[in-house]
Amino acid sequence: MRLPASFTQLSPLATLDRRRWLQLSGLGWLSASSLGRNTPSQAAPAPSLASSRAKPIRSCILIFHYGGPSQIETFDPKPLAPAESRGQYSPIATSAPGVQISDHLPLTSRLMNRIALIRSMHHPMRNHNAAAAEMLTGRTPVSGDLELLADEARSYPTLGSAVNYGLRDRANVLPYVALPYTMYNVVQLPGQTPGILGGAYDRFQMQGDPNAANFKLSALDPPGARAQPEIQARETLLRQLDGMLPTEKERSPVEGPLAKMQSYQERALQLIASEDVRRGFDIARERPETRERYGRNLLGQSVLLARRLVEVGVNFVSVFNGQHNGQDANWDSHEKLFPRHGQLLPPADLAYSALIEDLEARGLLDTTFVVWLGEFGRTPKINGNAGRDHRPDCYTVALAGGGVQGGLVHGASDKIAAYPDRDPVSPADLAATIFWRFGIDPDLEMHDQTNRPFRLAEGQPLYGLFG
């Protein structure tokens, strides 16, 4: 678990001994980077959803398969393509009439009447880092298509941070969680940070394997095992010291950095006092058969943990699959694609299908949007190493829940899945769709830390995929 910097590093009154003691012994382990909010006065009202019968969602689970899964070996098989393109897998029928997917996704095939496919996704970034930034933010990175691109202060915000910004006071006490690790490709993979929005909209980053027998998220336990009334009393005293006056009534309203710090502290107090949040991370409460259904592996239990978190109200959960450390653990199949995808697809199929079934059984599928994606697809021609190379020109994203009409296919690729044949979709369009499903206007004007305005999304929502 990544522990943020303490409040004492940010406070203008950190030199006061009494205040410092209270921070270090109380709420100081939580920071503005995980909990802060900007004032909602900068945001425009949420748009009307009159254009769709689908009600706004409460949560989104984004499953990001790093390395670039092949569209042909997953959701866009090409059985009539030439031998050098069609590959070794076979298409199978699904529960959606006329829609075929790979035979390596048998469990998912039974649920295609609940899943919509975008088979015409495309963007220009051909390197992993730049492509990840494009997909995870819905924006072309400002530094361009670089292999070792890293996030910087001028980077665009990751989707979860942008949702957090757009929800404003509607956001959960824990609005955005990323798990089970921070993604790296030599440098930290871009597209995971709040970028221009600043640390106030950062993710709550979990580090750890929820499949481990000793998995426990102790960072949310109350400091020193103190009970909630004691924590609240400590917070009251801390505020009195901030104002250097004995009572709330006598103190003048605080402004500027101190006011923002008090906002951070209030959110910290809410978070560590939330039994719902602690319960959400307690995966040991799940029945053994449920854990088996998701798969007793890192991906399966991470997806199950994501379901637990949206069940307690978390708005956005990013599940990263395919850590770069250990080349065979990710989807970047420049060689021996078929055995590698053959290894990675079964746990992905198991976890994804379990999540959709589980959300539906719990009455959460309509209010939870599930997005399956990678940073790009693979080339239509199999190379000399029995692999496929990077291909951002055309690939597939799968959507489920959140009011999506199952069984639909938006757009199409050409005969060898090289380019969109009709209705091309960009990452900006996908981002706009996610924001719109939350009831957030994609045209909302966000502001960076210097108060410069930016449009939340540059694309257009895919209204036709929703009822």
N, C-alpha and C positions, 0 to 999 in steps of 0.2 A: 504493500500500500504506500503510495507516495504521500508523504506528510508535508503540507505546505509550510511556508515560513510563518513564524509566530507574529502575533499582533504587535509585539514590541518593536519589530523592525519597521513598522509602518506608522506608529503613533507619534504625533507631535509632542506628546507628554511622556514619552518613554523614559525621560530622565528622572521622573518622580519615583522615589524608592517604593512608596506604598503602592502606587499604581503598578509598577513593574512586578512587585511580588504577587499582586492579585492576578495579573495577566499570566505569569509563568505558572502559577499554581491552579489556575482556573481554566479559562477558555483560550489560552494562548496558542494551543496546538492547531487551531483552525484559523484559516487566513481569508483575507478578502478575495484571493484568487479563486477560492472555491465557493464563496457564499455571497459576495457582494451584488448589489443591484444599482444601476443608475436610476435617476429619478424618472418616473414615467411620463413627465411633461414633454419629453422629446418625441414621444411616440404618437402616431396617428391612431384613431379608433380602428378596431378590427372590422374587416369588411363584412358585408352581408353575404350569406351563403344562399341567397335566393336562386342563384343559377343552378343549384343542385339540391336534390332531396337528401343527400347524405349530410348527416349532422357532423359538427366539428369533432375531431378526435381528441382524446385526452393524452395519448402516448404514441411514441414511435420507437420501434426496435429496428436498428440498422445493422445488418450482418455484412461485414466487409471482408471479402476473401482476397487477401493480398497476393499479388503475383500475376493476376489475370487469368481466371478460368477460361477455358475455351468455350465459346458459344456453341460450336458444332458438337462438342462432347457433352453439353448440358441441355440447353433449352432451345437450340435451333439446329437440329440435325439436318444433314443434306444427303439423303440416301441416293439421290439421282445425280449427284456431282461426280466428276471424274475421280478415279481411284486415288490420285495424288491429293485430293481434297477431302473426300468423304470420311476417311478415317476407319478405325476398327470397330467402333461401337455401332449399335443398331438403334433405330427409332422404335418406340413403343407407343401404342394408343394410350390415351388418358381418359379421365372422367369428363373432360371437355370435348364434345364431338368435333372431330376434324383437327384437333391439336395433338401433335406428337412431340415427345421429348426423348432424351437419351434413355436407353435401357439401364443405365447406371443410376437412374433416379426413380426406382420402382415405387417407393412409398410416396414420393411427391406426385407421381403420375396419377395416383388415386385421388388427389386433392386438387387437381387442376381446375375443377369447377369452382374453386374458391380462390384461384390465383389468376392474375393477369400478367401478360408478358409484354415487355417493350423490346421488340426485336430490331429496332433501328436506332439504338443509342450510338452516339458518336461524339468525338472531340479531337483536337489536333495534337494532344500531348503524347509523345511516344516513349518517354522515359518514365520509369516507375514513380519516382518522387513527384514529378510534375503532374503526372496523370492522377496520382492519389490526391494531390491538392485540388485538382479540377473536380474530381468526383465528390470529395468530402466537403467542399465549400460551394460547389455550383458555380465557380468562377475560374477563369483562366488566370494562373498565377502571374503576379506582376513581373517576376524575374524571368518568365518564359520557360521553355522546355529544357530543363537541366536535369541531368541524371542524379546529382547529389544536392538538389534543391532542398533548402531548409526553411522553416518558418522564420519570419522576422516581424518586427513591429508593424510594418505596412501590409502584412499578409491579410487576406480576407478570412473572416471567421468560419470555423467549422460549423456544420449544419446544426449540431446540438447547441452550440453557443448562440447562434443566430435565432433559433427557436426560443431559447431562454430569454433573449433580448425582446423578441416580439411578443411573448406571452405577458411580460411585465408582472402585474400583481396576480395574474391567473396562474403563475408558475407554482409548482410544488415547492415545499421547503428544500427538497433536493431535486432540482430540475433536470440535471444532466449528469449521467454516469457513463464512463468508458471502462471497459474491461476486456480481457483479464490482464492486459499489459499495455504499456506504451509501445507503439510500433516503431521499429528502427530499420533503416536501410543504410548502414554506415552512420548516417546522421539520423536524428529523430525525423521520422516520416512527416512531411508537412501535411497540413489539413487537419491537425488534431487540436489546434489551439484557438483561442478567441481572437487572435490577431489584432486588428484595429479596434476592436471593442474593449480590449484591455482585460486584465485579470479578474475583474468583477464577474465575468461571464465564462470563466474557465470551467472545465469539466471536473467532476469528482473522479479522479483516476484511481481505479483499483488495480493493485498488483498482487497477483497470487493465483493459485490453481484451485478453483472451487471443487475440483474432483479429489483433492488431497484429503486424506482422513483427518488431518489436524487443521483444516481450513477454518479460520475464524477472523472476522474483521474487527479487531479490538480498537481501532482508531475512533470508533463512534461511541465507545463506552464513556460514561461521565468521568471526568478527571478525578482520580483518587477515589473512585467508587462512591462519589457523593450523590445524595438523593436530589431530586429535582428542586424541592423547596430551598435546600442549601445553595444550589447553583443560582437560583433566582435572587436570593438574599445577597450573594456575592456580587451579582450583576448590579443590584441597586447600589451597593457601596461603591463599586467601581465608577458608576455614573456620578455619584456625589463627589468623588475625588476628581473626576474630569472637570466639573464646574467649580471646584474648590469652595463650594457652598454646602451647608449642611442638609438642605432639603431640596426636593424637586421643585417646589413652589417658588423658592427664593432664587433659583438659578435662571439666568437669561437663556433664551434659545441659542443652541450652539449652531455654528455654521461651518462651511468649508470642510477641510480634512477631518476635523473632529466629528462633525455630523455624519460624514460618510463612515468613519470608524465605528460610531455607535450603531449605525445600520448593520455593519458587518457583525458586530458583537451580538446584536439581536438575532440575526439569522443563525449564528453559531449556537446560541442558547436554544433556539427552536429545534435545531438539528440534533443536538446531543440529548435533548429532552424528548425526542420523537421515538416512541416505542415502535411505531410503524416502520420507520426506516431501519432500525436494528433488526426487526423481524424479517424485513425484506431480504437482508443479507444473510440471514440464518438458514442456509440451504439444508442444514441437517434436519430441519423440520419436515422435509419432503419424505413421502413414502418411498421405500426402496424400489417398488415397481415403477413409480414415476421417474425416478432417477435412471433406472435402466432403460425406460422408454426413450429418454433423450440421448442416452449413450454415456457410459461411464468413462468419459475422456474429457480433455480440456474444453473442446468446442461444445460438446453436448451439455456439460454442466454450466458453462458460461451462458448458453442460450436459456437454460432453465433458470439461472439466476436473473437473467434479463426479464423473464416472465414474472418472477417473484417481485422484481422492482416495479414494473408497471402495475402490478396488482396492488401495490401500496401507494401508487400515485406518481411515481417518477415519470417525468414527461418524455425524456429522450434517453435511450440507452444505445450506445455503440458497442457492438461485439466484434472484436478484431480476430480474424482467423488467418494463420499463416505467418507466424513470426519469422523474420528474415534469418535469425540465427538458427542455423540448421537448414541448409538449402532444400532438402527434401520435404520440409514442413510447409513450404508455400507452393503456390500454383504456377510459378514461373517456369514453364515446361519447354525450354528450348531443345531439350532432348528427352527421349524416352517418355513422351507425354502420356501414352496410354497406360503404362503401369503406374505412373505417378498420379494421374487423375483417377485411376482405378483404386488407388490407396486413399485419396482424399475425398472422393465423392460419397462413399457409403456413410461415414460419420456426418457429413454435411446433409445428406438426404434424410438420415435418421433424426437429427436435431431439428431441421427445418419442418419436417412433417409433424413431429411431435409438438412443436411450438404452435402450429396452426390448429391442430386438433385440440390442444390443451386450452388455448385462448378461446376457442369456440365453445368448449364444454363449460368454461367458467363465465361465459357471457361477456368476454372481453374482446372478441375479435372485431366487432363493429367500432369499438373505440380505440383500437390499437392498430396502427399502420405498420406492416412488416415489409422491409425493403432488403432484398438480396442483391448484392452487386460486387463487382471488382473494379479495379482502376481502368481496365480495358479488356479486350478479348484477345484472340490469337489469329494468326494469319491463316487464310484458307488453304494454302499449300503446305503440305508436310515437308519439312526440310530434310537434309541428308542425315540428320541425327535422330530421325523419327520423332521430331518435336515440331512445335509451332512457335513462331516468334511473336513479338508484340504487335497488336493491331487495334488502335483506337478508332479506326474508321467505321466499324460496325460491330456491335456486340449486343448482348441481351441483359436486361435487368428484370427481375421478378418482383411483383407486388402482391401483397395479400392483406386482407382486413382493411379497416379504416374506411369502409363503405365502397371499396373497389368492387366492380362487377366481375366475378370469377368467370374463367373460361374465355375471356377476351384476349385478343392479340392486337396490340397497337403497332402499326408500322410493319415493315417486312424487309428482310435482306434480299440481296440478289441470289442467283443460283448457287453461288459458292460462299455466301456470307462474307463477301468482301466489302460491300458498300450498301447503304440503305437503298432499297428499291422504291419505297414510298414512306411518307410521313416520318421524316427524320426527327429525332429527339435529342436535345442537348442536356448536359448536366444542369444547366441553368433552368431548363424546363422541369426537370425532376425536382430541383430545389424549390422552385415556385409551387409545384404541386404539394410538396411536404408542408410548406408554410400555409398554403391555402387550406389544406386539410385541418390544420390546427385553428383555423379561423383567423389567421394572421394575413394581412394584406401584403402580397409580394412586393407591392410598390411602396411599402412603408419606408420612410426615410430614417436610416440609422445614422449615428454620429460616432466618429472615432474619438480618441481622447483629446484631440485638439478642436473638437466640435465641427469638423468637416463633414458634410452630408454625403451619404451613399444610399443608393437604393438597395433594399434588402435582397432582391433577386432580379436578375436581368431577363429571365425566361418567362414563359407563359404556362399556367397550370394545364394539365391534361384532363380537362373537364369530362371528356367523353368516356373516361374509364370508370366514372362514378355514377351512381343512380340519382 
